[in-house]
Amino acid sequence: MIKDKKISILGYVSTTNEYGEVEKQQQYLLKDVWAYVRQLSAKEAYERAQIQSEAEILFTVNFNEALKDKSLIDYEIKFRGNTYQITGIDYYEFGKRDVKIYAKPKGNNHN
């Protein structure tokens, strides 16, 4: 598996506006990383749906200290101009190996 696609993992912070409504604002780039990117097979997508974790895309990245101890579910991925909501993380047996990030496209994508 060749990790030859550059992705950006974006961190967000929640703020409250003057009306007391919670808003989500992009705050920072957590990390640019190289990834292997593919669409999930129908079987994989079905399995993700069974655990109520909808996903269409799988990003596989090398373990990185910047990703350690992060709740990546609160982050998003930018890839080829599109934004993806992270729906699940699989740290390979909690070791320092590959990290599988499951995601689905956000509504603002232009594909």
Backbone hydrogen bonds in HBPLUS format (Angstrom, degrees):
<---DONOR---> <-ACCEPTOR-->    atom                        ^
c    i                          cat <-CA-CA->   ^        H-A-AA   ^      H-
h    n   atom  resd res      DA  || num        DHA   H-A  angle D-A-AA Bond
n    s   type  num  typ     dist DA aas  dist angle  dist       angle   num
A0005-LYS N   A0035-ALA O   3.04 MM  30  5.12 154.0  2.11 146.3 152.3     1
A0035-ALA N   A0005-LYS O   2.70 MM  30  5.12 148.6  1.79 141.5 152.6     2
A0007-ILE N   A0033-VAL O   2.86 MM  26  5.56 169.8  1.87 169.0 172.2     3
A0033-VAL N   A0007-ILE O   2.93 MM  26  5.56 160.0  1.97 156.4 163.1     4
A0008-SER N   A0078-LYS O   3.04 MM  70  5.07 162.4  2.07 145.9 151.0     5
A0078-LYS N   A0008-SER O   2.83 MM  70  5.07 158.1  1.88 147.6 154.9     6
A0009-ILE N   A0031-LYS O   2.88 MM  22  5.40 169.3  1.89 156.2 159.8     7
A0030-LEU N   A0009-ILE O   2.79 MM  21  5.48 141.1  1.93 150.3 162.9     8
A0031-LYS N   A0009-ILE O   3.37 MM  22  5.40 154.8  2.44 136.1 141.5     9
A0010-LEU N   A0076-GLU O   2.76 MM  66  5.22 163.5  1.78 155.2 159.9    10
A0076-GLU N   A0010-LEU O   3.11 MM  66  5.22 158.4  2.16 142.4 149.1    11
A0011-GLY N   A0028-TYR O   2.87 MM  17  5.35 160.1  1.91 154.0 159.6    12
A0027-GLN N   A0011-GLY O   3.28 MM  16  6.14 166.8  2.30 144.9 147.3    13
A0028-TYR N   A0011-GLY O   3.37 MM  17  5.35 176.7  2.37 138.2 138.4    14
A0013-VAL N   A0025-GLN O   3.21 MM  12  5.83 166.5  2.23 160.9 162.9    15
A0025-GLN N   A0013-VAL O   3.22 MM  12  5.83 174.8  2.22 157.9 159.4    16
A0015-THR N   A0023-GLU O   2.91 MM   8  5.30 162.9  1.94 150.7 156.5    17
A0023-GLU N   A0015-THR O   2.68 MM   8  5.30 168.2  1.69 158.6 162.6    18
A0017-ASN N   A0021-GLU O   2.91 MM   4  5.52 160.2  1.95 153.6 156.5    19
A0020-GLY N   A0017-ASN O   2.96 MM   3  5.37 164.8  1.99 119.7 122.3    20
A0036-TYR N   A0060-THR O   2.90 MM  24  5.06 158.1  1.94 143.0 149.5    21
A0060-THR N   A0036-TYR O   2.86 MM  24  5.06 164.3  1.88 149.9 155.2    22
A0038-ARG N   A0058-LEU O   3.11 MM  20  5.49 152.5  2.19 147.2 155.4    23
A0058-LEU N   A0038-ARG O   2.80 MM  20  5.49 166.5  1.82 170.7 175.2    24
A0040-LEU N   A0056-GLU O   2.85 MM  16  5.42 164.0  1.88 135.9 138.6    25
A0045-ALA N   A0041-SER O   2.91 MM   4  6.15 165.1  1.93 157.6 161.6    26
A0046-TYR N   A0042-ALA O   2.94 MM   4  6.09 154.8  2.01 145.0 151.9    27
A0047-GLU N   A0043-LYS O   2.92 MM   4  6.20 158.5  1.97 149.8 155.7    28
A0048-ARG N   A0044-GLU O   2.93 MM   4  6.20 155.3  1.99 150.2 156.6    29
A0049-ALA N   A0045-ALA O   2.98 MM   4  6.21 151.7  2.06 143.3 151.3    30
A0050-GLN N   A0046-TYR O   3.04 MM   4  6.36 140.2  2.21 144.8 155.4    31
A0051-ILE N   A0048-ARG O   3.17 MM   3  5.49 141.7  2.33 103.7 113.7    32
A0053-SER N   A0048-ARG O   2.95 MM   5  5.17 160.7  1.99 143.1 145.1    33
A0052-GLN N   A0049-ALA O   2.99 MM   3  4.75 156.3  2.04 107.0 108.4    34
A0056-GLU N   A0103-ALA O   2.86 MM  47  6.16 169.2  1.87 149.5 149.3    35
A0057-ILE N   A0103-ALA O   3.02 MM  46  5.31 172.8  2.02 155.7 155.4    36
A0103-ALA N   A0057-ILE O   3.01 MM  46  5.31 156.3  2.06 153.7 155.4    37
A0059-PHE N   A0101-ILE O   2.89 MM  42  5.04 172.8  1.90 151.4 153.8    38
A0101-ILE N   A0059-PHE O   2.74 MM  42  5.04 165.1  1.76 156.8 161.7    39
A0061-VAL N   A0099-VAL O   2.95 MM  38  5.32 166.3  1.97 153.9 155.3    40
A0099-VAL N   A0061-VAL O   2.77 MM  38  5.32 159.8  1.81 160.1 164.9    41
A0063-PHE N   A0097-ARG O   2.69 MM  34  5.15 118.7  2.06 131.6 149.2    42
A0067-LEU N   A0064-ASN O   2.87 MM   3  5.43 148.6  1.97 116.4 125.7    43
A0068-LYS N   A0065-GLU O   3.16 MM   3  5.01 139.1  2.33  94.5 106.1    44
A0074-ASP N   A0071-SER O   2.95 MM   3  6.03 174.8  1.96 134.4 136.2    45
A0075-TYR N   A0072-LEU O   2.86 MM   3  5.08 161.3  1.89 118.2 119.6    46
A0077-ILE N   A0084-TYR O   2.90 MM   7  5.04 163.5  1.93 146.2 151.8    47
A0084-TYR N   A0077-ILE O   2.76 MM   7  5.04 154.9  1.82 150.9 158.2    48
A0079-PHE N   A0082-ASN O   2.86 MM   3  5.35 161.4  1.90 154.4 160.4    49
A0082-ASN N   A0079-PHE O   3.00 MM   3  5.35 165.0  2.02 118.3 121.7    50
A0106-LYS N   A0083-THR O   3.01 MM  23  5.82 160.2  2.05 155.7 149.4    51
A0085-GLN N   A0104-LYS O   2.78 MM  19  5.40 149.6  1.87 173.3 164.9    52
A0104-LYS N   A0085-GLN O   2.96 MM  19  5.40 152.2  2.04 144.2 151.8    53
A0087-THR N   A0102-TYR O   2.79 MM  15  5.57 162.8  1.82 137.6 143.5    54
A0088-GLY N   A0102-TYR O   3.32 MM  14  4.91 145.2  2.45 134.1 127.0    55
A0102-TYR N   A0088-GLY O   2.81 MM  14  4.91 162.5  1.84 142.4 147.4    56
A0090-ASP N   A0100-LYS O   2.79 MM  10  4.93 150.2  1.87 151.1 155.2    57
A0100-LYS N   A0090-ASP O   2.94 MM  10  4.93 170.2  1.95 143.0 142.5    58
A0094-PHE N   A0091-TYR O   3.11 MM   3  5.13 169.1  2.12 116.8 115.8    59
A0092-TYR N   A0098-ASP O   3.35 MM   6  5.93 162.5  2.38 163.2 167.8    60
A0095-GLY N   A0092-TYR O   2.83 MM   3  5.82 172.8  1.83 135.8 138.3    61
A0109-ASN N   A0106-LYS O   3.37 MM   3  6.09 158.6  2.42 126.4 125.7    62
